[in-house]
Amino acid sequence: MKILIVGGGSAGWMTAATLESQFPTWKISLIESKNISTVGVGESTIEQIIQWMKLLKIKDEDFLKHVDGIYKLSIKFTDFYKKGEAFHYPFGTLL
C-alpha cells in the first residue's frame, strides 16, 4: 500500500506518523510546499493528544519539550459578552 499525504503542518505530520506506526509495511510519503509556511495560530494541545501519543509510544514530556508546547485546560474570553467580564471555556480534564 502506498499513501501520499499532500500538505504538512500539524494535521499532515500527525497523520503520517499515525499511519506509519499502525501500518509499518505501508509506504507513507508526505509533501509540503517550500513556499508556504506553516500556519501557527496557537493550536491547542487538548487532552485527546495524550491518547494519540500513547498510540505512537511518545512520552508527553518528550513531545512537549521538542515542540515547545504546554497543556491548555481552557481558553479565556475577555469582553466577549460584556465589556470588563471574562469567562473560561474548558477543554475537559487533564490526564
PDB file with one MODEL, atoms N, CA, C and O in Angstrom:
MODEL        1
ATOM      1  N   MET A   1       0.849  -1.173   0.000  1.00  0.00           N
ATOM      2  CA  MET A   1       0.000   0.000   0.000  1.00  0.00           C
ATOM      3  C   MET A   1       0.896   1.239   0.000  1.00  0.00           C
ATOM      4  O   MET A   1       1.890   1.295   0.725  1.00  0.00           O
ATOM      5  N   LYS A   2       0.544   2.208  -0.801  1.00  0.00           N
ATOM      6  CA  LYS A   2       1.260   3.477  -0.851  1.00  0.00           C
ATOM      7  C   LYS A   2       0.267   4.601  -0.564  1.00  0.00           C
ATOM      8  O   LYS A   2      -0.826   4.648  -1.129  1.00  0.00           O
ATOM      9  N   ILE A   3       0.674   5.501   0.326  1.00  0.00           N
ATOM     10  CA  ILE A   3      -0.176   6.639   0.689  1.00  0.00           C
ATOM     11  C   ILE A   3       0.653   7.904   0.525  1.00  0.00           C
ATOM     12  O   ILE A   3       1.794   7.972   0.980  1.00  0.00           O
ATOM     13  N   LEU A   4       0.072   8.906  -0.128  1.00  0.00           N
ATOM     14  CA  LEU A   4       0.712  10.198  -0.268  1.00  0.00           C
ATOM     15  C   LEU A   4      -0.141  11.231   0.467  1.00  0.00           C
ATOM     16  O   LEU A   4      -1.326  11.389   0.172  1.00  0.00           O
ATOM     17  N   ILE A   5       0.456  11.919   1.410  1.00  0.00           N
ATOM     18  CA  ILE A   5      -0.219  12.977   2.154  1.00  0.00           C
ATOM     19  C   ILE A   5       0.256  14.296   1.563  1.00  0.00           C
ATOM     20  O   ILE A   5       1.452  14.587   1.539  1.00  0.00           O
ATOM     21  N   VAL A   6      -0.697  15.086   1.088  1.00  0.00           N
ATOM     22  CA  VAL A   6      -0.372  16.364   0.466  1.00  0.00           C
ATOM     23  C   VAL A   6      -0.629  17.461   1.487  1.00  0.00           C
ATOM     24  O   VAL A   6      -1.773  17.720   1.860  1.00  0.00           O
ATOM     25  N   GLY A   7       0.436  18.100   1.932  1.00  0.00           N
ATOM     26  CA  GLY A   7       0.330  19.160   2.935  1.00  0.00           C
ATOM     27  C   GLY A   7       0.875  18.696   4.268  1.00  0.00           C
ATOM     28  O   GLY A   7       0.545  17.615   4.755  1.00  0.00           O
ATOM     29  N   GLY A   8       1.699  19.518   4.834  1.00  0.00           N
ATOM     30  CA  GLY A   8       2.297  19.196   6.125  1.00  0.00           C
ATOM     31  C   GLY A   8       1.502  19.815   7.247  1.00  0.00           C
ATOM     32  O   GLY A   8       0.298  19.589   7.367  1.00  0.00           O
ATOM     33  N   GLY A   9       2.168  20.587   8.060  1.00  0.00           N
ATOM     34  CA  GLY A   9       1.503  21.163   9.224  1.00  0.00           C
ATOM     35  C   GLY A   9       1.171  20.086  10.237  1.00  0.00           C
ATOM     36  O   GLY A   9       1.551  18.926  10.078  1.00  0.00           O
ATOM     37  N   SER A  10       0.477  20.471  11.251  1.00  0.00           N
ATOM     38  CA  SER A  10       0.131  19.525  12.323  1.00  0.00           C
ATOM     39  C   SER A  10      -0.662  18.338  11.801  1.00  0.00           C
ATOM     40  O   SER A  10      -0.333  17.192  12.104  1.00  0.00           O
ATOM     41  N   ALA A  11      -1.697  18.598  11.025  1.00  0.00           N
ATOM     42  CA  ALA A  11      -2.569  17.517  10.547  1.00  0.00           C
ATOM     43  C   ALA A  11      -1.828  16.542   9.647  1.00  0.00           C
ATOM     44  O   ALA A  11      -1.965  15.328   9.800  1.00  0.00           O
ATOM     45  N   GLY A  12      -1.046  17.062   8.711  1.00  0.00           N
ATOM     46  CA  GLY A  12      -0.323  16.189   7.791  1.00  0.00           C
ATOM     47  C   GLY A  12       0.707  15.327   8.488  1.00  0.00           C
ATOM     48  O   GLY A  12       0.764  14.117   8.269  1.00  0.00           O
ATOM     49  N   TRP A  13       1.523  15.947   9.331  1.00  0.00           N
ATOM     50  CA  TRP A  13       2.582  15.191  10.005  1.00  0.00           C
ATOM     51  C   TRP A  13       2.027  14.220  11.037  1.00  0.00           C
ATOM     52  O   TRP A  13       2.563  13.123  11.193  1.00  0.00           O
ATOM     53  N   MET A  14       0.962  14.596  11.749  1.00  0.00           N
ATOM     54  CA  MET A  14       0.360  13.666  12.719  1.00  0.00           C
ATOM     55  C   MET A  14      -0.296  12.490  11.997  1.00  0.00           C
ATOM     56  O   MET A  14      -0.246  11.357  12.476  1.00  0.00           O
ATOM     57  N   THR A  15      -0.909  12.759  10.849  1.00  0.00           N
ATOM     58  CA  THR A  15      -1.497  11.673  10.057  1.00  0.00           C
ATOM     59  C   THR A  15      -0.418  10.724   9.570  1.00  0.00           C
ATOM     60  O   THR A  15      -0.575   9.506   9.661  1.00  0.00           O
ATOM     61  N   ALA A  16       0.669  11.267   9.057  1.00  0.00           N
ATOM     62  CA  ALA A  16       1.772  10.425   8.571  1.00  0.00           C
ATOM     63  C   ALA A  16       2.349   9.575   9.701  1.00  0.00           C
ATOM     64  O   ALA A  16       2.588   8.381   9.525  1.00  0.00           O
ATOM     65  N   ALA A  17       2.569  10.186  10.848  1.00  0.00           N
ATOM     66  CA  ALA A  17       3.135   9.442  11.987  1.00  0.00           C
ATOM     67  C   ALA A  17       2.195   8.334  12.443  1.00  0.00           C
ATOM     68  O   ALA A  17       2.637   7.231  12.767  1.00  0.00           O
ATOM     69  N   THR A  18       0.898   8.628  12.465  1.00  0.00           N
ATOM     70  CA  THR A  18      -0.085   7.629  12.895  1.00  0.00           C
ATOM     71  C   THR A  18      -0.130   6.460  11.922  1.00  0.00           C
ATOM     72  O   THR A  18      -0.075   5.302  12.335  1.00  0.00           O
ATOM     73  N   LEU A  19      -0.229   6.758  10.638  1.00  0.00           N
ATOM     74  CA  LEU A  19      -0.284   5.688   9.634  1.00  0.00           C
ATOM     75  C   LEU A  19       0.982   4.840   9.658  1.00  0.00           C
ATOM     76  O   LEU A  19       0.918   3.613   9.574  1.00  0.00           O
ATOM     77  N   GLU A  20       2.132   5.499   9.773  1.00  0.00           N
ATOM     78  CA  GLU A  20       3.393   4.756   9.798  1.00  0.00           C
ATOM     79  C   GLU A  20       3.487   3.849  11.018  1.00  0.00           C
ATOM     80  O   GLU A  20       4.012   2.740  10.926  1.00  0.00           O
ATOM     81  N   SER A  21       2.981   4.310  12.162  1.00  0.00           N
ATOM     82  CA  SER A  21       3.052   3.487  13.370  1.00  0.00           C
ATOM     83  C   SER A  21       2.090   2.303  13.320  1.00  0.00           C
ATOM     84  O   SER A  21       2.383   1.240  13.868  1.00  0.00           O
ATOM     85  N   GLN A  22       0.966   2.479  12.677  1.00  0.00           N
ATOM     86  CA  GLN A  22      -0.046   1.423  12.644  1.00  0.00           C
ATOM     87  C   GLN A  22       0.110   0.461  11.468  1.00  0.00           C
ATOM     88  O   GLN A  22      -0.344  -0.682  11.523  1.00  0.00           O
ATOM     89  N   PHE A  23       0.748   0.931  10.418  1.00  0.00           N
ATOM     90  CA  PHE A  23       0.920   0.121   9.205  1.00  0.00           C
ATOM     91  C   PHE A  23       2.378   0.188   8.747  1.00  0.00           C
ATOM     92  O   PHE A  23       2.679   0.817   7.733  1.00  0.00           O
ATOM     93  N   PRO A  24       3.278  -0.452   9.483  1.00  0.00           N
ATOM     94  CA  PRO A  24       4.722  -0.309   9.214  1.00  0.00           C
ATOM     95  C   PRO A  24       5.160  -0.822   7.846  1.00  0.00           C
ATOM     96  O   PRO A  24       6.239  -0.452   7.382  1.00  0.00           O
ATOM     97  N   THR A  25       4.372  -1.651   7.190  1.00  0.00           N
ATOM     98  CA  THR A  25       4.773  -2.153   5.871  1.00  0.00           C
ATOM     99  C   THR A  25       4.308  -1.237   4.738  1.00  0.00           C
ATOM    100  O   THR A  25       4.726  -1.416   3.593  1.00  0.00           O
ATOM    101  N   TRP A  26       3.468  -0.281   5.034  1.00  0.00           N
ATOM    102  CA  TRP A  26       2.995   0.658   4.013  1.00  0.00           C
ATOM    103  C   TRP A  26       4.059   1.711   3.746  1.00  0.00           C
ATOM    104  O   TRP A  26       4.860   2.034   4.623  1.00  0.00           O
ATOM    105  N   LYS A  27       4.061   2.242   2.531  1.00  0.00           N
ATOM    106  CA  LYS A  27       4.960   3.346   2.186  1.00  0.00           C
ATOM    107  C   LYS A  27       4.169   4.646   2.333  1.00  0.00           C
ATOM    108  O   LYS A  27       3.269   4.935   1.544  1.00  0.00           O
ATOM    109  N   ILE A  28       4.520   5.415   3.349  1.00  0.00           N
ATOM    110  CA  ILE A  28       3.846   6.684   3.633  1.00  0.00           C
ATOM    111  C   ILE A  28       4.768   7.815   3.195  1.00  0.00           C
ATOM    112  O   ILE A  28       5.917   7.891   3.632  1.00  0.00           O
ATOM    113  N   SER A  29       4.266   8.689   2.336  1.00  0.00           N
ATOM    114  CA  SER A  29       5.036   9.849   1.881  1.00  0.00           C
ATOM    115  C   SER A  29       4.239  11.112   2.178  1.00  0.00           C
ATOM    116  O   SER A  29       3.008  11.103   2.176  1.00  0.00           O
ATOM    117  N   LEU A  30       4.956  12.190   2.432  1.00  0.00           N
ATOM    118  CA  LEU A  30       4.337  13.479   2.700  1.00  0.00           C
ATOM    119  C   LEU A  30       5.070  14.537   1.898  1.00  0.00           C
ATOM    120  O   LEU A  30       6.300  14.588   1.885  1.00  0.00           O
ATOM    121  N   ILE A  31       4.297  15.382   1.229  1.00  0.00           N
ATOM    122  CA  ILE A  31       4.913  16.506   0.533  1.00  0.00           C
ATOM    123  C   ILE A  31       4.301  17.799   1.070  1.00  0.00           C
ATOM    124  O   ILE A  31       3.110  17.876   1.372  1.00  0.00           O
ATOM    125  N   GLU A  32       5.152  18.796   1.175  1.00  0.00           N
ATOM    126  CA  GLU A  32       4.680  20.111   1.597  1.00  0.00           C
ATOM    127  C   GLU A  32       5.452  21.169   0.823  1.00  0.00           C
ATOM    128  O   GLU A  32       6.576  20.936   0.379  1.00  0.00           O
ATOM    129  N   SER A  33       4.851  22.300   0.674  1.00  0.00           N
ATOM    130  CA  SER A  33       5.445  23.375  -0.110  1.00  0.00           C
ATOM    131  C   SER A  33       6.605  24.033   0.631  1.00  0.00           C
ATOM    132  O   SER A  33       6.537  24.268   1.838  1.00  0.00           O
ATOM    133  N   LYS A  34       7.657  24.321  -0.105  1.00  0.00           N
ATOM    134  CA  LYS A  34       8.759  25.108   0.448  1.00  0.00           C
ATOM    135  C   LYS A  34       8.386  26.586   0.496  1.00  0.00           C
ATOM    136  O   LYS A  34       9.003  27.372   1.215  1.00  0.00           O
ATOM    137  N   ASN A  35       7.371  26.949  -0.276  1.00  0.00           N
ATOM    138  CA  ASN A  35       6.985  28.352  -0.412  1.00  0.00           C
ATOM    139  C   ASN A  35       5.842  28.779   0.507  1.00  0.00           C
ATOM    140  O   ASN A  35       5.562  29.970   0.643  1.00  0.00           O
ATOM    141  N   ILE A  36       5.197  27.822   1.126  1.00  0.00           N
ATOM    142  CA  ILE A  36       4.081  28.141   2.020  1.00  0.00           C
ATOM    143  C   ILE A  36       4.482  27.742   3.432  1.00  0.00           C
ATOM    144  O   ILE A  36       4.741  26.570   3.705  1.00  0.00           O
ATOM    145  N   SER A  37       4.530  28.719   4.323  1.00  0.00           N
ATOM    146  CA  SER A  37       4.932  28.406   5.694  1.00  0.00           C
ATOM    147  C   SER A  37       3.764  27.808   6.471  1.00  0.00           C
ATOM    148  O   SER A  37       2.601  27.976   6.106  1.00  0.00           O
ATOM    149  N   THR A  38       4.101  27.110   7.545  1.00  0.00           N
ATOM    150  CA  THR A  38       3.092  26.524   8.417  1.00  0.00           C
ATOM    151  C   THR A  38       2.372  27.637   9.162  1.00  0.00           C
ATOM    152  O   THR A  38       2.989  28.593   9.630  1.00  0.00           O
ATOM    153  N   VAL A  39       1.069  27.497   9.262  1.00  0.00           N
ATOM    154  CA  VAL A  39       0.286  28.484   9.994  1.00  0.00           C
ATOM    155  C   VAL A  39       0.416  28.185  11.481  1.00  0.00           C
ATOM    156  O   VAL A  39       0.108  27.075  11.915  1.00  0.00           O
ATOM    157  N   GLY A  40       0.861  29.142  12.257  1.00  0.00           N
ATOM    158  CA  GLY A  40       0.978  28.981  13.703  1.00  0.00           C
ATOM    159  C   GLY A  40      -0.054  29.858  14.387  1.00  0.00           C
ATOM    160  O   GLY A  40       0.158  31.056  14.572  1.00  0.00           O
ATOM    161  N   VAL A  41      -1.162  29.260  14.757  1.00  0.00           N
ATOM    162  CA  VAL A  41      -2.266  30.046  15.311  1.00  0.00           C
ATOM    163  C   VAL A  41      -2.559  29.697  16.758  1.00  0.00           C
ATOM    164  O   VAL A  41      -3.667  29.930  17.241  1.00  0.00           O
ATOM    165  N   GLY A  42      -1.585  29.146  17.446  1.00  0.00           N
ATOM    166  CA  GLY A  42      -1.829  28.783  18.844  1.00  0.00           C
ATOM    167  C   GLY A  42      -2.691  27.554  18.966  1.00  0.00           C
ATOM    168  O   GLY A  42      -3.626  27.520  19.767  1.00  0.00           O
ATOM    169  N   GLU A  43      -2.382  26.534  18.170  1.00  0.00           N
ATOM    170  CA  GLU A  43      -3.155  25.304  18.226  1.00  0.00           C
ATOM    171  C   GLU A  43      -3.155  24.752  19.641  1.00  0.00           C
ATOM    172  O   GLU A  43      -2.135  24.778  20.330  1.00  0.00           O
ATOM    173  N   SER A  44      -4.277  24.265  20.055  1.00  0.00           N
ATOM    174  CA  SER A  44      -4.412  23.778  21.425  1.00  0.00           C
ATOM    175  C   SER A  44      -3.959  22.334  21.540  1.00  0.00           C
ATOM    176  O   SER A  44      -4.312  21.494  20.712  1.00  0.00           O
ATOM    177  N   THR A  45      -3.186  22.055  22.554  1.00  0.00           N
ATOM    178  CA  THR A  45      -2.822  20.679  22.871  1.00  0.00           C
ATOM    179  C   THR A  45      -3.817  20.202  23.915  1.00  0.00           C
ATOM    180  O   THR A  45      -3.579  20.319  25.117  1.00  0.00           O
ATOM    181  N   ILE A  46      -4.936  19.662  23.442  1.00  0.00           N
ATOM    182  CA  ILE A  46      -6.009  19.250  24.340  1.00  0.00           C
ATOM    183  C   ILE A  46      -5.805  17.805  24.767  1.00  0.00           C
ATOM    184  O   ILE A  46      -4.912  17.117  24.271  1.00  0.00           O
ATOM    185  N   GLU A  47      -6.634  17.359  25.683  1.00  0.00           N
ATOM    186  CA  GLU A  47      -6.395  16.065  26.318  1.00  0.00           C
ATOM    187  C   GLU A  47      -6.402  14.879  25.355  1.00  0.00           C
ATOM    188  O   GLU A  47      -5.786  13.858  25.659  1.00  0.00           O
ATOM    189  N   GLN A  48      -7.067  14.972  24.218  1.00  0.00           N
ATOM    190  CA  GLN A  48      -7.090  13.835  23.286  1.00  0.00           C
ATOM    191  C   GLN A  48      -5.708  13.540  22.706  1.00  0.00           C
ATOM    192  O   GLN A  48      -5.459  12.429  22.240  1.00  0.00           O
ATOM    193  N   ILE A  49      -4.830  14.501  22.731  1.00  0.00           N
ATOM    194  CA  ILE A  49      -3.491  14.250  22.192  1.00  0.00           C
ATOM    195  C   ILE A  49      -2.736  13.229  23.051  1.00  0.00           C
ATOM    196  O   ILE A  49      -1.802  12.584  22.576  1.00  0.00           O
ATOM    197  N   ILE A  50      -3.140  13.090  24.297  1.00  0.00           N
ATOM    198  CA  ILE A  50      -2.499  12.105  25.179  1.00  0.00           C
ATOM    199  C   ILE A  50      -2.730  10.697  24.636  1.00  0.00           C
ATOM    200  O   ILE A  50      -1.809   9.881  24.625  1.00  0.00           O
ATOM    201  N   GLN A  51      -3.957  10.404  24.184  1.00  0.00           N
ATOM    202  CA  GLN A  51      -4.231   9.084  23.601  1.00  0.00           C
ATOM    203  C   GLN A  51      -3.419   8.871  22.327  1.00  0.00           C
ATOM    204  O   GLN A  51      -2.922   7.774  22.074  1.00  0.00           O
ATOM    205  N   TRP A  52      -3.290   9.932  21.528  1.00  0.00           N
ATOM    206  CA  TRP A  52      -2.512   9.828  20.295  1.00  0.00           C
ATOM    207  C   TRP A  52      -1.052   9.524  20.603  1.00  0.00           C
ATOM    208  O   TRP A  52      -0.443   8.682  19.944  1.00  0.00           O
ATOM    209  N   MET A  53      -0.483  10.205  21.604  1.00  0.00           N
ATOM    210  CA  MET A  53       0.919   9.972  21.960  1.00  0.00           C
ATOM    211  C   MET A  53       1.119   8.560  22.511  1.00  0.00           C
ATOM    212  O   MET A  53       2.147   7.935  22.250  1.00  0.00           O
ATOM    213  N   LYS A  54       0.151   8.055  23.266  1.00  0.00           N
ATOM    214  CA  LYS A  54       0.251   6.675  23.758  1.00  0.00           C
ATOM    215  C   LYS A  54       0.238   5.696  22.595  1.00  0.00           C
ATOM    216  O   LYS A  54       0.985   4.718  22.598  1.00  0.00           O
ATOM    217  N   LEU A  55      -0.609   5.952  21.596  1.00  0.00           N
ATOM    218  CA  LEU A  55      -0.683   5.098  20.416  1.00  0.00           C
ATOM    219  C   LEU A  55       0.664   5.037  19.711  1.00  0.00           C
ATOM    220  O   LEU A  55       1.072   3.974  19.244  1.00  0.00           O
ATOM    221  N   LEU A  56       1.349   6.158  19.633  1.00  0.00           N
ATOM    222  CA  LEU A  56       2.647   6.233  18.959  1.00  0.00           C
ATOM    223  C   LEU A  56       3.817   5.957  19.888  1.00  0.00           C
ATOM    224  O   LEU A  56       4.974   6.003  19.469  1.00  0.00           O
ATOM    225  N   LYS A  57       3.515   5.670  21.155  1.00  0.00           N
ATOM    226  CA  LYS A  57       4.540   5.398  22.171  1.00  0.00           C
ATOM    227  C   LYS A  57       5.496   6.592  22.338  1.00  0.00           C
ATOM    228  O   LYS A  57       6.715   6.437  22.403  1.00  0.00           O
ATOM    229  N   ILE A  58       4.898   7.775  22.403  1.00  0.00           N
ATOM    230  CA  ILE A  58       5.648   9.012  22.613  1.00  0.00           C
ATOM    231  C   ILE A  58       5.375   9.478  24.035  1.00  0.00           C
ATOM    232  O   ILE A  58       4.218   9.569  24.446  1.00  0.00           O
ATOM    233  N   LYS A  59       6.417   9.772  24.783  1.00  0.00           N
ATOM    234  CA  LYS A  59       6.247  10.310  26.132  1.00  0.00           C
ATOM    235  C   LYS A  59       5.860  11.776  26.023  1.00  0.00           C
ATOM    236  O   LYS A  59       6.474  12.536  25.275  1.00  0.00           O
ATOM    237  N   ASP A  60       4.836  12.166  26.774  1.00  0.00           N
ATOM    238  CA  ASP A  60       4.358  13.548  26.652  1.00  0.00           C
ATOM    239  C   ASP A  60       5.428  14.573  27.014  1.00  0.00           C
ATOM    240  O   ASP A  60       5.489  15.645  26.413  1.00  0.00           O
ATOM    241  N   GLU A  61       6.276  14.247  27.998  1.00  0.00           N
ATOM    242  CA  GLU A  61       7.314  15.219  28.366  1.00  0.00           C
ATOM    243  C   GLU A  61       8.322  15.403  27.236  1.00  0.00           C
ATOM    244  O   GLU A  61       8.854  16.499  27.060  1.00  0.00           O
ATOM    245  N   ASP A  62       8.594  14.338  26.460  1.00  0.00           N
ATOM    246  CA  ASP A  62       9.490  14.467  25.306  1.00  0.00           C
ATOM    247  C   ASP A  62       8.826  15.282  24.197  1.00  0.00           C
ATOM    248  O   ASP A  62       9.447  16.162  23.600  1.00  0.00           O
ATOM    249  N   PHE A  63       7.578  14.981  23.936  1.00  0.00           N
ATOM    250  CA  PHE A  63       6.840  15.682  22.887  1.00  0.00           C
ATOM    251  C   PHE A  63       6.765  17.183  23.177  1.00  0.00           C
ATOM    252  O   PHE A  63       7.085  18.007  22.321  1.00  0.00           O
ATOM    253  N   LEU A  64       6.340  17.523  24.391  1.00  0.00           N
ATOM    254  CA  LEU A  64       6.178  18.929  24.741  1.00  0.00           C
ATOM    255  C   LEU A  64       7.504  19.680  24.710  1.00  0.00           C
ATOM    256  O   LEU A  64       7.556  20.849  24.327  1.00  0.00           O
ATOM    257  N   LYS A  65       8.569  19.003  25.113  1.00  0.00           N
ATOM    258  CA  LYS A  65       9.891  19.639  25.099  1.00  0.00           C
ATOM    259  C   LYS A  65      10.310  19.968  23.663  1.00  0.00           C
ATOM    260  O   LYS A  65      10.844  21.047  23.403  1.00  0.00           O
ATOM    261  N   HIS A  66      10.071  19.049  22.742  1.00  0.00           N
ATOM    262  CA  HIS A  66      10.519  19.241  21.366  1.00  0.00           C
ATOM    263  C   HIS A  66       9.643  20.207  20.573  1.00  0.00           C
ATOM    264  O   HIS A  66      10.109  20.798  19.599  1.00  0.00           O
ATOM    265  N   VAL A  67       8.403  20.374  20.967  1.00  0.00           N
ATOM    266  CA  VAL A  67       7.523  21.294  20.234  1.00  0.00           C
ATOM    267  C   VAL A  67       7.319  22.604  20.986  1.00  0.00           C
ATOM    268  O   VAL A  67       6.573  23.476  20.542  1.00  0.00           O
ATOM    269  N   ASP A  68       7.992  22.735  22.133  1.00  0.00           N
ATOM    270  CA  ASP A  68       7.855  23.928  22.962  1.00  0.00           C
ATOM    271  C   ASP A  68       6.384  24.174  23.284  1.00  0.00           C
ATOM    272  O   ASP A  68       5.882  25.289  23.144  1.00  0.00           O
ATOM    273  N   GLY A  69       5.699  23.109  23.719  1.00  0.00           N
ATOM    274  CA  GLY A  69       4.262  23.184  23.961  1.00  0.00           C
ATOM    275  C   GLY A  69       3.893  23.107  25.428  1.00  0.00           C
ATOM    276  O   GLY A  69       4.730  22.853  26.294  1.00  0.00           O
ATOM    277  N   ILE A  70       2.618  23.333  25.680  1.00  0.00           N
ATOM    278  CA  ILE A  70       2.043  23.217  27.018  1.00  0.00           C
ATOM    279  C   ILE A  70       0.653  22.601  26.892  1.00  0.00           C
ATOM    280  O   ILE A  70       0.062  22.600  25.813  1.00  0.00           O
ATOM    281  N   TYR A  71       0.143  22.085  27.990  1.00  0.00           N
ATOM    282  CA  TYR A  71      -1.251  21.649  28.024  1.00  0.00           C
ATOM    283  C   TYR A  71      -2.123  22.842  28.365  1.00  0.00           C
ATOM    284  O   TYR A  71      -1.778  23.645  29.232  1.00  0.00           O
ATOM    285  N   LYS A  72      -3.236  22.954  27.693  1.00  0.00           N
ATOM    286  CA  LYS A  72      -4.192  24.010  27.975  1.00  0.00           C
ATOM    287  C   LYS A  72      -5.459  23.384  28.529  1.00  0.00           C
ATOM    288  O   LYS A  72      -5.941  22.377  28.009  1.00  0.00           O
ATOM    289  N   LEU A  73      -5.992  23.975  29.575  1.00  0.00           N
ATOM    290  CA  LEU A  73      -7.221  23.471  30.175  1.00  0.00           C
ATOM    291  C   LEU A  73      -8.437  24.271  29.747  1.00  0.00           C
ATOM    292  O   LEU A  73      -9.566  23.800  29.879  1.00  0.00           O
ATOM    293  N   SER A  74      -8.219  25.478  29.233  1.00  0.00           N
ATOM    294  CA  SER A  74      -9.340  26.310  28.795  1.00  0.00           C
ATOM    295  C   SER A  74      -8.827  27.475  27.966  1.00  0.00           C
ATOM    296  O   SER A  74      -7.624  27.715  27.858  1.00  0.00           O
ATOM    297  N   ILE A  75      -9.770  28.181  27.392  1.00  0.00           N
ATOM    298  CA  ILE A  75      -9.476  29.442  26.723  1.00  0.00           C
ATOM    299  C   ILE A  75     -10.221  30.522  27.484  1.00  0.00           C
ATOM    300  O   ILE A  75     -11.394  30.360  27.821  1.00  0.00           O
ATOM    301  N   LYS A  76      -9.539  31.618  27.753  1.00  0.00           N
ATOM    302  CA  LYS A  76     -10.170  32.741  28.441  1.00  0.00           C
ATOM    303  C   LYS A  76     -10.663  33.742  27.393  1.00  0.00           C
ATOM    304  O   LYS A  76      -9.890  34.229  26.568  1.00  0.00           O
ATOM    305  N   PHE A  77     -11.955  34.036  27.444  1.00  0.00           N
ATOM    306  CA  PHE A  77     -12.554  35.041  26.576  1.00  0.00           C
ATOM    307  C   PHE A  77     -12.840  36.280  27.415  1.00  0.00           C
ATOM    308  O   PHE A  77     -13.602  36.215  28.379  1.00  0.00           O
ATOM    309  N   THR A  78     -12.245  37.386  27.059  1.00  0.00           N
ATOM    310  CA  THR A  78     -12.463  38.648  27.757  1.00  0.00           C
ATOM    311  C   THR A  78     -13.267  39.586  26.855  1.00  0.00           C
ATOM    312  O   THR A  78     -13.016  39.669  25.653  1.00  0.00           O
ATOM    313  N   ASP A  79     -14.226  40.286  27.441  1.00  0.00           N
ATOM    314  CA  ASP A  79     -15.081  41.234  26.715  1.00  0.00           C
ATOM    315  C   ASP A  79     -15.892  40.550  25.616  1.00  0.00           C
ATOM    316  O   ASP A  79     -16.234  41.187  24.621  1.00  0.00           O
ATOM    317  N   PHE A  80     -16.202  39.273  25.778  1.00  0.00           N
ATOM    318  CA  PHE A  80     -16.925  38.530  24.754  1.00  0.00           C
ATOM    319  C   PHE A  80     -18.408  38.891  24.768  1.00  0.00           C
ATOM    320  O   PHE A  80     -18.984  39.232  23.735  1.00  0.00           O
ATOM    321  N   TYR A  81     -19.012  38.814  25.942  1.00  0.00           N
ATOM    322  CA  TYR A  81     -20.425  39.170  26.081  1.00  0.00           C
ATOM    323  C   TYR A  81     -20.602  40.598  26.585  1.00  0.00           C
ATOM    324  O   TYR A  81     -21.470  41.338  26.122  1.00  0.00           O
ATOM    325  N   LYS A  82     -19.768  40.960  27.533  1.00  0.00           N
ATOM    326  CA  LYS A  82     -19.914  42.264  28.169  1.00  0.00           C
ATOM    327  C   LYS A  82     -18.530  42.816  28.479  1.00  0.00           C
ATOM    328  O   LYS A  82     -17.663  42.092  28.969  1.00  0.00           O
ATOM    329  N   LYS A  83     -18.328  44.077  28.196  1.00  0.00           N
ATOM    330  CA  LYS A  83     -17.031  44.713  28.437  1.00  0.00           C
ATOM    331  C   LYS A  83     -16.641  44.588  29.908  1.00  0.00           C
ATOM    332  O   LYS A  83     -17.438  44.875  30.801  1.00  0.00           O
ATOM    333  N   GLY A  84     -15.394  44.151  30.147  1.00  0.00           N
ATOM    334  CA  GLY A  84     -14.895  44.011  31.505  1.00  0.00           C
ATOM    335  C   GLY A  84     -15.153  42.651  32.133  1.00  0.00           C
ATOM    336  O   GLY A  84     -14.664  42.388  33.232  1.00  0.00           O
ATOM    337  N   GLU A  85     -15.905  41.781  31.471  1.00  0.00           N
ATOM    338  CA  GLU A  85     -16.175  40.439  32.004  1.00  0.00           C
ATOM    339  C   GLU A  85     -15.439  39.391  31.179  1.00  0.00           C
ATOM    340  O   GLU A  85     -15.175  39.578  29.992  1.00  0.00           O
ATOM    341  N   ALA A  86     -15.117  38.291  31.836  1.00  0.00           N
ATOM    342  CA  ALA A  86     -14.401  37.207  31.165  1.00  0.00           C
ATOM    343  C   ALA A  86     -14.993  35.866  31.585  1.00  0.00           C
ATOM    344  O   ALA A  86     -15.578  35.743  32.661  1.00  0.00           O
ATOM    345  N   PHE A  87     -14.837  34.881  30.737  1.00  0.00           N
ATOM    346  CA  PHE A  87     -15.199  33.509  31.102  1.00  0.00           C
ATOM    347  C   PHE A  87     -14.193  32.560  30.474  1.00  0.00           C
ATOM    348  O   PHE A  87     -13.532  32.891  29.489  1.00  0.00           O
ATOM    349  N   HIS A  88     -14.089  31.373  31.062  1.00  0.00           N
ATOM    350  CA  HIS A  88     -13.197  30.331  30.555  1.00  0.00           C
ATOM    351  C   HIS A  88     -14.030  29.241  29.901  1.00  0.00           C
ATOM    352  O   HIS A  88     -15.013  28.768  30.473  1.00  0.00           O
ATOM    353  N   TYR A  89     -13.631  28.849  28.705  1.00  0.00           N
ATOM    354  CA  TYR A  89     -14.255  27.714  28.027  1.00  0.00           C
ATOM    355  C   TYR A  89     -13.338  26.518  28.258  1.00  0.00           C
ATOM    356  O   TYR A  89     -12.222  26.493  27.739  1.00  0.00           O
ATOM    357  N   PRO A  90     -13.793  25.510  29.039  1.00  0.00           N
ATOM    358  CA  PRO A  90     -12.916  24.381  29.379  1.00  0.00           C
ATOM    359  C   PRO A  90     -12.805  23.368  28.249  1.00  0.00           C
ATOM    360  O   PRO A  90     -13.744  23.177  27.478  1.00  0.00           O
ATOM    361  N   PHE A  91     -11.640  22.718  28.160  1.00  0.00           N
ATOM    362  CA  PHE A  91     -11.413  21.655  27.195  1.00  0.00           C
ATOM    363  C   PHE A  91     -11.705  20.282  27.769  1.00  0.00           C
ATOM    364  O   PHE A  91     -11.807  19.319  27.009  1.00  0.00           O
ATOM    365  N   GLY A  92     -11.840  20.157  29.045  1.00  0.00           N
ATOM    366  CA  GLY A  92     -12.037  18.859  29.680  1.00  0.00           C
ATOM    367  C   GLY A  92     -11.143  18.749  30.882  1.00  0.00           C
ATOM    368  O   GLY A  92     -10.753  19.757  31.470  1.00  0.00           O
ATOM    369  N   THR A  93     -10.813  17.529  31.253  1.00  0.00           N
ATOM    370  CA  THR A  93      -9.959  17.314  32.421  1.00  0.00           C
ATOM    371  C   THR A  93      -8.565  16.919  31.970  1.00  0.00           C
ATOM    372  O   THR A  93      -8.402  16.259  30.944  1.00  0.00           O
ATOM    373  N   LEU A  94      -7.579  17.314  32.722  1.00  0.00           N
ATOM    374  CA  LEU A  94      -6.198  16.948  32.394  1.00  0.00           C
ATOM    375  C   LEU A  94      -5.892  15.558  32.928  1.00  0.00           C
ATOM    376  O   LEU A  94      -6.126  15.256  34.098  1.00  0.00           O
ATOM    377  N   LEU A  95      -5.365  14.723  32.045  1.00  0.00           N
ATOM    378  CA  LEU A  95      -4.988  13.344  32.367  1.00  0.00           C
ATOM    379  C   LEU A  95      -6.128  12.703  33.087  1.00  0.00           C
ATOM    380  O   LEU A  95      -6.042  11.534  33.461  1.00  0.00           O
TER     381      LEU A  95
ENDMDL
END
